[in-house]
């Protein structure tokens, strides 16, 4: 993409199938390795199930199979250790997060927890903005 966000170049779309547990592209080519560029939020696509070819990263690591909060906690531990080793504020490398159980926008549940967490988060972030002299105010959003 260029500075204006415009894509340039040629994009090719190919169909894939899975006859006999072998991923096949356009009915005539079978790759030795599948490189997955999908967070699998909706689960593993049926066409990739039971494939004999290796798929990287392993589909077991998709969001459909783990909680984002676990990822954020692990990332925070790594960031904290790195920041400590280099005398940095971890906030410069990471993010604040909170976990609210039972949030469902579809069923309108857990929204009070979510609202309280957002309010708490905005206060924490505003404090960091103040600490670093960042002029934007999050409270006016």
DSSP file (Angstrom, degrees, kcal/mol; ACC not computed):
  #  RESIDUE AA STRUCTURE BP1 BP2  ACC     N-H-->O    O-->H-N    N-H-->O    O-->H-N    TCO  KAPPA ALPHA  PHI   PSI    X-CA   Y-CA   Z-CA
    1    1 A X              0   0    0      0, 0.0     6,-0.2     0, 0.0     2,-0.1   0.000 360.0 360.0 360.0 145.6    0.0    0.0    0.0
    2    2 A X    >   -     0   0    0      4,-2.0     3,-2.1     1,-0.1     6,-0.0  -0.245 360.0 -82.5 -88.6-175.6    1.1    3.5   -0.7
    3    3 A X  T 3  S+     0   0    0      1,-0.3    -1,-0.1     2,-0.1     0, 0.0   0.779 130.1  54.1 -60.5 -27.5    0.9    6.5    1.7
    4    4 A X  T 3  S-     0   0    0      2,-0.1    -1,-0.3     1,-0.0     3,-0.1   0.421 119.6-108.9 -87.2   1.7   -2.7    7.1    0.7
    5    5 A X  S <  S+     0   0    0     -3,-2.1     2,-0.4     1,-0.3    -2,-0.1   0.643  70.0 145.3  82.2  14.0   -3.6    3.5    1.6
    6    6 A X        -     0   0    0      1,-0.0    -4,-2.0     0, 0.0    -1,-0.3  -0.723  44.8-133.2 -89.2 132.9   -4.1    2.5   -2.0
    7    7 A X        -     0   0    0     -2,-0.4     2,-0.3    -6,-0.2    -1,-0.0  -0.618  23.1-169.6 -83.0 142.6   -3.2   -1.0   -3.0
    8    8 A X        +     0   0    0     -2,-0.3     2,-0.2     2,-0.1     0, 0.0  -0.949  39.4  43.3-129.6 151.5   -1.1   -1.6   -6.1
    9    9 A X  S    S-     0   0    0     -2,-0.3     2,-0.5     2,-0.0    -2,-0.0  -0.600  86.1 -53.6 113.2-173.3   -0.3   -4.7   -8.0
   10   10 A X        -     0   0    0     -2,-0.2     2,-0.5     2,-0.0    -2,-0.1  -0.892  39.8-161.7-110.7 132.9   -2.0   -7.8   -9.1
   11   11 A X        -     0   0    0     -2,-0.5     2,-0.4     2,-0.0    -2,-0.0  -0.957   7.1-158.9-113.5 130.2   -3.9  -10.1   -6.8
   12   12 A X        -     0   0    0     -2,-0.5     2,-0.5     2,-0.0    -2,-0.0  -0.896   2.7-153.7-109.4 138.6   -4.7  -13.6   -7.9
   13   13 A X        -     0   0    0     -2,-0.4     2,-0.3     2,-0.0    -2,-0.0  -0.946  15.7-176.8-111.8 127.4   -7.5  -15.7   -6.4
   14   14 A X        -     0   0    0     -2,-0.5     2,-0.3    11,-0.0    -2,-0.0  -0.913  21.9-126.8-122.7 149.1   -7.1  -19.5   -6.5
   15   15 A X        -     0   0    0     -2,-0.3    11,-3.2     0, 0.0     2,-0.4  -0.731  23.1-160.1 -92.8 145.1   -9.5  -22.1   -5.4
   16   16 A X  E     +A   25   0A   0     -2,-0.3     2,-0.3     9,-0.2     9,-0.2  -0.933  10.2 178.9-123.3 151.0   -8.4  -24.8   -3.0
   17   17 A X  E     -A   24   0A   0      7,-2.3     7,-2.7    -2,-0.4    10,-0.0  -0.866  24.5-138.4-139.2 173.8   -9.8  -28.2   -2.3
   18   18 A X  E >   +A   23   0A   0     -2,-0.3     3,-1.2     5,-0.2     2,-0.4  -0.416  27.9 169.3-136.3  59.2   -9.0  -31.1    0.0
   19   19 A X  E >  S-A   22   0A   0      3,-0.5     3,-1.1     1,-0.3    -2,-0.1  -0.596  79.1  -2.6 -74.3 129.4   -9.4  -34.4   -1.9
   20   20 A X  T 3  S-     0   0    0     -2,-0.4    -1,-0.3     1,-0.2     3,-0.1   0.812 127.8 -65.4  62.6  30.9   -8.0  -37.3    0.1
   21   21 A X  T <  S+     0   0    0     -3,-1.2    31,-3.1     1,-0.2     2,-0.5   0.756 108.7 120.2  62.1  27.4   -6.7  -35.0    2.8
   22   22 A X  E <   -A   19   0A   0     -3,-1.1    -3,-0.5    29,-0.2    -1,-0.2  -0.970  65.6-129.3-121.6 113.5   -4.3  -33.3    0.4
   23   23 A X  E     -A   18   0A   0     -2,-0.5     2,-0.4    -5,-0.2     8,-0.3  -0.428  30.8-169.6 -61.2 128.8   -4.7  -29.5   -0.1
   24   24 A X  E     -A   17   0A   0     -7,-2.7    -7,-2.3     6,-0.2     2,-0.5  -0.985  13.3-146.9-127.3 133.8   -4.8  -28.9   -3.8
   25   25 A X  E >> S-AB  16  29A   0      4,-3.5     3,-2.0    -2,-0.4     4,-1.6  -0.876  80.8 -13.8-103.8 127.5   -4.7  -25.5   -5.5
   26   26 A X  T 34 S-     0   0    0    -11,-3.2    -1,-0.2    -2,-0.5   -10,-0.1   0.814 115.7 -75.1  51.0  35.4   -6.7  -25.1   -8.7
   27   27 A X  T 34 S+     0   0    0    -12,-0.3    -1,-0.3    -3,-0.3     3,-0.1   0.510 129.0  60.7  63.0   7.9   -7.1  -28.9   -9.0
   28   28 A X  T <4 S+     0   0    0     -3,-2.0     2,-0.4     1,-0.2    -2,-0.2   0.498  86.1  64.3-142.6  -3.1   -3.5  -29.5  -10.1
   29   29 A X  B  <  -B   25   0A   0     -4,-1.6    -4,-3.5     2,-0.0     2,-0.6  -0.989  50.6-165.7-132.4 132.4   -0.9  -28.3   -7.6
   30   30 A X        -     0   0    0     -2,-0.4    -6,-0.2    -6,-0.2    -7,-0.0  -0.945  18.8-141.7-117.2 112.2   -0.3  -29.7   -4.1
   31   31 A X        -     0   0    0     -2,-0.6    -8,-0.1    -8,-0.3     3,-0.1  -0.342   7.8-140.7 -70.4 152.4    1.9  -27.5   -1.8
   32   32 A X  S    S+     0   0    0      1,-0.2    22,-0.7    21,-0.1     2,-0.3   0.703  89.1  25.1 -80.9 -22.1    4.4  -29.1    0.5
   33   33 A X  E     -c   54   0B   0     20,-0.2     2,-0.6     2,-0.0    -1,-0.2  -0.998  68.3-145.8-146.5 137.6    3.6  -26.5    3.3
   34   34 A X  E     -c   55   0B   0     20,-2.7    22,-2.8    -2,-0.3     2,-0.7  -0.931  12.1-157.6-104.8 121.8    0.5  -24.4    4.0
   35   35 A X  E     -c   56   0B   0     -2,-0.6     2,-0.5    20,-0.2    22,-0.2  -0.900  14.9-147.3-100.6 117.9    1.3  -21.0    5.5
   36   36 A X        +     0   0    0     20,-3.3     2,-0.2    -2,-0.7    -2,-0.0  -0.736  23.5 176.9 -93.3 123.7   -1.7  -19.8    7.4
   37   37 A X        +     0   0    0     -2,-0.5     2,-0.3     2,-0.0    -1,-0.1  -0.553  52.5  95.2-120.6  63.9   -2.4  -16.0    7.5
   38   38 A X        -     0   0    0     -2,-0.2    -2,-0.0     1,-0.0     0, 0.0  -0.975  67.1-141.7-154.2 134.5   -5.7  -16.2    9.4
   39   39 A X        -     0   0    0     -2,-0.3    24,-2.6    23,-0.1    25,-0.4   0.545  36.8-134.5 -79.4  -4.1   -6.4  -15.8   13.1
   40   40 A X    >   +     0   0    0     22,-0.2     3,-2.0    23,-0.2    24,-0.7   0.788  48.9 155.0  58.5  31.5   -9.1  -18.5   12.9
   41   41 A X  T 3  S+     0   0    0      1,-0.3    -1,-0.1    22,-0.2     3,-0.1   0.865  77.5  43.6 -54.4 -37.1  -11.5  -16.5   14.9
   42   42 A X  T 3  S-     0   0    0      1,-0.3    -1,-0.3    22,-0.0     2,-0.1   0.324 125.4-100.4 -92.0   7.6  -14.3  -18.4   13.2
   43   43 A X    <   -     0   0    0     -3,-2.0     2,-0.4    -4,-0.1    -1,-0.3  -0.288  58.7 -38.3  98.1 173.1  -12.6  -21.7   13.5
   44   44 A X        -     0   0    0     -3,-0.1     5,-0.1    -2,-0.1    16,-0.0  -0.578  67.3-113.0 -73.8 125.8  -10.5  -23.8   11.1
   45   45 A X    >>  -     0   0    0     -2,-0.4     3,-1.9     1,-0.1     4,-0.7  -0.321  23.3-122.0 -58.5 141.2  -12.0  -23.8    7.6
   46   46 A X  G >4 S+     0   0    0      1,-0.3     3,-1.1     2,-0.2    -1,-0.1   0.835 109.3  63.6 -54.7 -36.8  -13.3  -27.2    6.6
   47   47 A X  G 34 S+     0   0    0      1,-0.3    -1,-0.3   -31,-0.1    -2,-0.1   0.748 103.9  48.5 -64.2 -22.4  -11.0  -27.4    3.6
   48   48 A X  G X4 S+     0   0    0     -3,-1.9     3,-1.4     3,-0.1    -1,-0.3   0.594  85.6 111.6 -92.4 -11.6   -8.0  -27.3    5.9
   49   49 A X  T << S+     0   0    0     -3,-1.1   -28,-0.1    -4,-0.7    -3,-0.0  -0.359  86.8   4.7 -65.0 140.6   -9.3  -30.0    8.3
   50   50 A X  T 3  S+     0   0    0      1,-0.2    -1,-0.2     2,-0.1     2,-0.1   0.671  86.1 166.0  62.1  21.8   -7.4  -33.3    8.2
   51   51 A X    <   -     0   0    0     -3,-1.4   -29,-0.2     1,-0.1    -1,-0.2  -0.447  34.4-150.5 -67.7 138.8   -4.8  -32.1    5.8
   52   52 A X  S    S+     0   0    0    -31,-3.1     2,-0.2    -2,-0.1    -1,-0.1   0.685  74.9  86.9 -80.1 -19.9   -1.7  -34.3    5.5
   53   53 A X  S    S-     0   0    0    -32,-0.3   -20,-0.2     1,-0.1     2,-0.1  -0.520  92.3-101.9 -78.6 148.0    0.5  -31.3    4.7
   54   54 A X  E     -c   33   0B   0    -22,-0.7   -20,-2.7    -2,-0.2     2,-0.5  -0.451  32.8-153.4 -67.5 142.8    2.0  -29.3    7.5
   55   55 A X  E     -c   34   0B   0    -22,-0.2     2,-0.4    -2,-0.1   -20,-0.2  -0.984  16.8-128.2-120.1 124.9    0.2  -26.0    8.4
   56   56 A X  E    S+c   35   0B   0    -22,-2.8   -20,-3.3    -2,-0.5     2,-0.2  -0.975  90.3  30.6-124.6 137.9    2.2  -23.2   10.0
   57   57 A X  S    S-     0   0    0     -2,-0.4   -21,-0.1   -22,-0.2    -1,-0.1   0.681 110.1-104.8 -65.0 159.8    1.5  -21.7   12.4
   58   58 A X    >   -     0   0    0     -2,-0.2     3,-2.4     1,-0.2    -2,-0.1  -0.293  21.5-131.6 -55.8 128.3   -0.3  -24.7   13.9
   59   59 A X  G >  S+     0   0    0      1,-0.3     3,-1.8    -4,-0.2    -1,-0.2   0.707 101.4  75.6 -57.6 -20.0   -4.1  -24.2   13.6
   60   60 A X  G 3  S+     0   0    0      1,-0.3    -1,-0.3     4,-0.1    -2,-0.1   0.738  88.7  61.1 -62.4 -19.8   -4.4  -25.2   17.3
   61   61 A X  G <  S+     0   0    0     -3,-2.4    -1,-0.3     3,-0.1    -2,-0.2   0.338  79.2 118.4 -91.7   8.5   -3.0  -21.8   18.1
   62   62 A X  S X  S-     0   0    0     -3,-1.8     3,-2.0     1,-0.1   -22,-0.2  -0.286  80.2-108.5 -70.8 160.3   -5.9  -19.9   16.5
   63   63 A X  G >  S+     0   0    0    -24,-2.6     3,-1.1     1,-0.3   -22,-0.2   0.742 115.0  70.0 -62.7 -23.5   -8.2  -17.6   18.5
   64   64 A X  G 3  S+     0   0    0    -24,-0.7    -1,-0.3   -25,-0.4   -23,-0.1   0.705 105.4  41.2 -64.9 -16.7  -11.0  -20.1   18.2
   65   65 A X  G <  S+     0   0    0     -3,-2.0     2,-0.3    -6,-0.1    -1,-0.2   0.292 118.2  34.9-117.5   8.3   -9.0  -22.3   20.5
   66   66 A X  S <  S-     0   0    0     -3,-1.1     2,-0.4    -4,-0.2    -1,-0.0  -0.981  79.7-100.9-155.8 163.6   -7.7  -20.0   23.1
   67   67 A X    >>  -     0   0    0     -2,-0.3     4,-1.3     1,-0.1     3,-0.6  -0.721  19.4-139.3 -90.5 137.8   -8.5  -16.8   25.0
   68   68 A X  H 3> S+     0   0    0     -2,-0.4     4,-2.8     1,-0.2     5,-0.2   0.845 103.3  64.5 -61.6 -32.9   -7.0  -13.5   23.9
   69   69 A X  H 3> S+     0   0    0      1,-0.2     4,-2.4     2,-0.2    -1,-0.2   0.861  99.0  52.4 -61.2 -34.9   -6.5  -12.7   27.6
   70   70 A X  H <> S+     0   0    0     -3,-0.6     4,-2.3     2,-0.2    -1,-0.2   0.915 110.3  48.3 -66.2 -41.8   -4.0  -15.6   27.9
   71   71 A X  H  X S+     0   0    0     -4,-1.3     4,-2.8     2,-0.2    -2,-0.2   0.941 112.3  48.6 -60.5 -48.0   -2.1  -14.2   24.9
   72   72 A X  H  X S+     0   0    0     -4,-2.8     4,-2.4     1,-0.2    -2,-0.2   0.886 110.7  50.9 -62.7 -39.1   -2.1  -10.7   26.4
   73   73 A X  H  X S+     0   0    0     -4,-2.4     4,-2.0     2,-0.2    -1,-0.2   0.923 112.6  46.0 -63.7 -44.4   -0.9  -12.0   29.8
   74   74 A X  H  X S+     0   0    0     -4,-2.3     4,-2.0     2,-0.2    -2,-0.2   0.920 113.2  49.3 -64.7 -43.5    2.0  -13.9   28.2
   75   75 A X  H  X S+     0   0    0     -4,-2.8     4,-2.7     1,-0.2    -1,-0.2   0.899 109.2  53.3 -61.9 -39.9    2.9  -10.9   26.0
   76   76 A X  H  X S+     0   0    0     -4,-2.4     4,-3.0    -5,-0.2    -1,-0.2   0.895 106.5  51.8 -63.8 -40.0    2.8   -8.7   29.1
   77   77 A X  H  X S+     0   0    0     -4,-2.0     4,-2.1     2,-0.2    -1,-0.2   0.929 112.6  45.3 -61.8 -44.8    5.2  -11.0   31.0
   78   78 A X  H  X S+     0   0    0     -4,-2.0     4,-2.5     2,-0.2    -2,-0.2   0.921 114.6  48.7 -64.1 -44.0    7.7  -10.9   28.1
   79   79 A X  H  X S+     0   0    0     -4,-2.7     4,-3.1     1,-0.2     5,-0.2   0.916 109.9  51.5 -63.0 -44.3    7.3   -7.1   27.7
   80   80 A X  H  X S+     0   0    0     -4,-3.0     4,-2.2     2,-0.2    -1,-0.2   0.917 112.1  46.4 -59.8 -43.8    7.8   -6.5   31.4
   81   81 A X  H  X S+     0   0    0     -4,-2.1     4,-2.2     2,-0.2    -2,-0.2   0.928 114.6  46.8 -64.9 -45.4   11.0   -8.6   31.4
   82   82 A X  H  X S+     0   0    0     -4,-2.5     4,-1.5     1,-0.2    -2,-0.2   0.937 112.9  49.3 -60.9 -47.6   12.4   -6.9   28.3
   83   83 A X  H  <>S+     0   0    0     -4,-3.1     5,-2.9     1,-0.2     4,-0.3   0.884 109.9  51.5 -61.7 -39.7   11.5   -3.5   29.6
   84   84 A X  H ><5S+     0   0    0     -4,-2.2     3,-1.1    -5,-0.2    -1,-0.2   0.923 107.7  52.5 -63.1 -44.1   13.2   -4.2   33.0
   85   85 A X  H 3<5S+     0   0    0     -4,-2.2    -1,-0.2     1,-0.2    -2,-0.2   0.800 119.4  35.3 -62.3 -29.4   16.4   -5.4   31.2
   86   86 A X  T 3<5S-     0   0    0     -4,-1.5    -1,-0.2    -5,-0.1    -2,-0.2   0.201 110.7-115.7-112.2  14.7   16.6   -2.1   29.2
   87   87 A X  T < 5 +     0   0    0     -3,-1.1     2,-0.3    -4,-0.3    -3,-0.2   0.902  67.3 142.1  52.7  48.0   15.2    0.3   31.9
   88   88 A X      < -     0   0    0     -5,-2.9     2,-0.6    -8,-0.1    -1,-0.2  -0.817  61.1-107.3-113.9 156.5   12.1    1.1   29.9
   89   89 A X    >   -     0   0    0     -2,-0.3     3,-2.0     1,-0.1     4,-0.4  -0.747  26.3-141.6 -77.4 121.3    8.5    1.7   30.9
   90   90 A X  G >> S+     0   0    0     -2,-0.6     3,-1.7     1,-0.3     4,-1.4   0.775  96.7  72.3 -57.4 -24.8    6.6   -1.4   29.7
   91   91 A X  G 34 S+     0   0    0      1,-0.3    -1,-0.3     2,-0.2     5,-0.1   0.794  88.5  61.7 -60.5 -27.8    3.7    0.8   28.7
   92   92 A X  G <4 S+     0   0    0     -3,-2.0    -1,-0.3     1,-0.2    -2,-0.2   0.687 115.9  30.9 -71.3 -16.9    5.8    2.1   25.8
   93   93 A X  T <4 S+     0   0    0     -3,-1.7    -2,-0.2    -4,-0.4    -1,-0.2   0.508 124.1  30.0-115.9 -10.6    5.9   -1.4   24.4
   94   94 A X  S  < S-     0   0    0     -4,-1.4     2,-0.3   -15,-0.0   -18,-0.0  -0.379  71.1-112.3-133.4-156.3    2.7   -3.0   25.5
   95   95 A X        -     0   0    0     -2,-0.1     2,-0.3   -23,-0.1    -3,-0.1  -0.964  23.2-111.0-145.9 158.6   -0.9   -2.2   26.3
   96   96 A X        +     0   0    0     -2,-0.3     2,-0.3    -5,-0.1    25,-0.0  -0.731  41.6 171.3 -88.3 144.5   -3.2   -2.3   29.2
   97   97 A X        -     0   0    0     -2,-0.3     2,-0.3   -25,-0.0    -2,-0.0  -0.991  17.9-166.4-149.8 157.1   -5.9   -4.9   29.3
   98   98 A X        -     0   0    0     -2,-0.3     2,-0.5     2,-0.0    19,-0.0  -0.966  20.1-129.5-138.5 154.7   -8.5   -6.3   31.6
   99   99 A X        -     0   0    0     -2,-0.3     2,-0.5   -30,-0.0    -2,-0.0  -0.932  17.8-171.0-110.6 123.5  -10.6   -9.4   31.3
  100  100 A X    >   -     0   0    0     -2,-0.5     3,-0.7     3,-0.0     2,-0.2  -0.966  18.4-140.4-112.0 119.7  -14.4   -9.3   31.8
  101  101 A X  T 3  S+     0   0    0     -2,-0.5    12,-0.1     1,-0.2    13,-0.1  -0.495  77.0  16.8 -76.4 145.7  -16.1  -12.6   32.0
  102  102 A X  T 3  S+     0   0    0      1,-0.2     2,-0.5    -2,-0.2    -1,-0.2   0.695  75.3 159.4  73.5  22.1  -19.4  -13.2   30.3
  103  103 A X    <   +     0   0    0     -3,-0.7     2,-0.3     7,-0.2     7,-0.2  -0.668   5.8 164.8 -80.9 126.9  -19.5  -10.3   27.9
  104  104 A X  B  >> -D  109   0C   0      5,-2.6     5,-1.9    -2,-0.5     4,-0.8  -0.908  24.3-170.9-142.8 113.4  -21.9  -10.8   25.0
  105  105 A X  T  45S+     0   0    0     -2,-0.3    -1,-0.1     3,-0.2     3,-0.1   0.856  92.3  56.0 -69.5 -33.2  -23.0   -8.0   22.8
  106  106 A X  T  45S+     0   0    0      1,-0.2    -1,-0.2     2,-0.1    -2,-0.0   0.916 119.1  30.4 -63.3 -43.6  -25.5  -10.3   21.2
  107  107 A X  T  45S-     0   0    0      2,-0.1    -1,-0.2     0, 0.0    -2,-0.2   0.402 105.3-125.4 -99.0   2.5  -27.1  -11.2   24.5
  108  108 A X  T  <5 +     0   0    0     -4,-0.8     2,-0.3     1,-0.2    -3,-0.2   0.892  61.2 141.5  56.4  44.1  -26.4   -7.8   26.2
  109  109 A X  B   < +D  104   0C   0     -5,-1.9    -5,-2.6     1,-0.1    -1,-0.2  -0.882  54.1  18.3-116.5 150.3  -24.6   -9.5   29.2
  110  110 A X  S  > S+     0   0    0     -2,-0.3     4,-1.9    -7,-0.2    -7,-0.2   0.575  78.4 128.0  75.3  10.0  -21.5   -8.3   31.0
  111  111 A X  H  >  +     0   0    0      1,-0.2     4,-2.7     2,-0.2     5,-0.2   0.803  67.0  57.1 -72.9 -28.2  -21.7   -4.8   29.7
  112  112 A X  H  > S+     0   0    0      2,-0.2     4,-2.4     1,-0.2     5,-0.2   0.932 108.4  47.4 -65.8 -44.6  -21.5   -3.2   33.2
  113  113 A X  H  > S+     0   0    0      1,-0.2     4,-2.4     2,-0.2    -2,-0.2   0.923 112.9  49.8 -58.8 -44.5  -18.2   -5.0   33.8
  114  114 A X  H  X S+     0   0    0     -4,-1.9     4,-2.6     2,-0.2    -2,-0.2   0.923 110.1  49.4 -61.8 -46.0  -17.0   -3.8   30.4
  115  115 A X  H  X S+     0   0    0     -4,-2.7     4,-2.3     1,-0.2    -1,-0.2   0.908 112.3  47.8 -61.8 -42.7  -18.1   -0.2   31.0
  116  116 A X  H  X S+     0   0    0     -4,-2.4     4,-2.5     2,-0.2    -1,-0.2   0.900 112.0  50.0 -65.6 -40.2  -16.3   -0.2   34.4
  117  117 A X  H  X S+     0   0    0     -4,-2.4     4,-2.6    -5,-0.2    -2,-0.2   0.908 110.2  49.8 -65.3 -41.5  -13.2   -1.7   32.8
  118  118 A X  H  X S+     0   0    0     -4,-2.6     4,-2.8     2,-0.2    -2,-0.2   0.931 111.4  49.2 -62.4 -45.1  -13.1    0.9   30.0
  119  119 A X  H  X S+     0   0    0     -4,-2.3     4,-1.8     1,-0.2    -2,-0.2   0.929 113.2  46.4 -60.2 -45.7  -13.5    3.7   32.5
  120  120 A X  H  X S+     0   0    0     -4,-2.5     4,-2.1     1,-0.2    -1,-0.2   0.896 112.7  50.9 -62.3 -41.4  -10.6    2.3   34.6
  121  121 A X  H  X S+     0   0    0     -4,-2.6     4,-2.8     1,-0.2     5,-0.2   0.913 107.4  52.1 -65.0 -43.7   -8.5    1.8   31.6
  122  122 A X  H  X S+     0   0    0     -4,-2.8     4,-2.6     1,-0.2    -1,-0.2   0.881 109.3  50.8 -61.5 -37.7   -9.0    5.3   30.3
  123  123 A X  H  X S+     0   0    0     -4,-1.8     4,-2.0    -5,-0.2    -1,-0.2   0.928 111.6  47.2 -65.0 -45.0   -7.9    6.7   33.7
  124  124 A X  H  X S+     0   0    0     -4,-2.1     4,-1.7     2,-0.2    -2,-0.2   0.922 114.8  46.2 -62.5 -44.3   -4.8    4.6   33.6
  125  125 A X  H  X S+     0   0    0     -4,-2.8     4,-2.6     1,-0.2    -2,-0.2   0.906 109.6  54.0 -66.8 -41.1   -3.9    5.6   30.1
  126  126 A X  H  X S+     0   0    0     -4,-2.6     4,-2.7    -5,-0.2    -1,-0.2   0.882 105.5  54.7 -60.7 -36.9   -4.6    9.3   30.8
  127  127 A X  H  X S+     0   0    0     -4,-2.0     4,-2.8     2,-0.2    -1,-0.2   0.917 108.9  47.5 -61.8 -42.4   -2.2    9.1   33.7
  128  128 A X  H  X S+     0   0    0     -4,-1.7     4,-2.2     2,-0.2     6,-0.2   0.905 110.0  52.8 -64.7 -41.0    0.5    7.8   31.3
  129  129 A X  H  <>S+     0   0    0     -4,-2.6     5,-2.9     1,-0.2     4,-0.4   0.935 112.0  45.8 -57.8 -45.4   -0.4   10.6   28.8
  130  130 A X  H ><5S+     0   0    0     -4,-2.7     3,-1.1     3,-0.2    -2,-0.2   0.923 110.4  53.4 -63.4 -44.3    0.1   13.1   31.6
  131  131 A X  H 3<5S+     0   0    0     -4,-2.8    -1,-0.2     1,-0.3    -2,-0.2   0.863 116.6  38.6 -58.4 -37.3    3.4   11.4   32.7
  132  132 A X  T 3<5S-     0   0    0     -4,-2.2    -1,-0.3    -5,-0.1    -2,-0.2   0.338 113.4-114.3 -98.9   5.9    4.8   11.7   29.2
  133  133 A X  T < 5 +     0   0    0     -3,-1.1     2,-0.5    -4,-0.4    -3,-0.2   0.779  54.4 164.3  69.4  26.0    3.3   15.1   28.4
  134  134 A X      < -     0   0    0     -5,-2.9    -1,-0.2    -6,-0.2    -2,-0.1  -0.682  27.3-154.2 -78.1 124.9    1.0   13.8   25.7
  135  135 A X        +     0   0    0     -2,-0.5    -1,-0.1    -3,-0.1    -2,-0.0   0.738  60.5  99.9 -78.8 -24.7   -1.5   16.6   25.1
  136  136 A X        -     0   0    0      1,-0.1     2,-0.6    -7,-0.1    -2,-0.1  -0.337  65.6-140.8 -64.0 142.8   -4.4   14.5   23.8
  137  137 A X    >   -     0   0    0      1,-0.1     3,-0.6    -8,-0.0     4,-0.1  -0.927  13.1-166.2-109.1 123.3   -7.1   13.9   26.3
  138  138 A X  G >  S+     0   0    0     -2,-0.6     3,-1.5     1,-0.2    -1,-0.1   0.760  84.4  69.0 -75.7 -24.4   -8.7   10.5   26.3
  139  139 A X  G 3  S+     0   0    0      1,-0.3    -1,-0.2     2,-0.1   -16,-0.0   0.678  92.1  59.3 -70.7 -16.1  -11.6   11.6   28.6
  140  140 A X  G <         0   0    0     -3,-0.6    -1,-0.3     1,-0.2    -2,-0.1   0.448 360.0 360.0 -91.1   0.2  -13.0   13.8   25.9
  141  141 A X    <         0   0    0     -3,-1.5    -1,-0.2    -4,-0.1    -2,-0.1   0.498 360.0 360.0 -71.3 360.0  -13.5   10.9   23.5
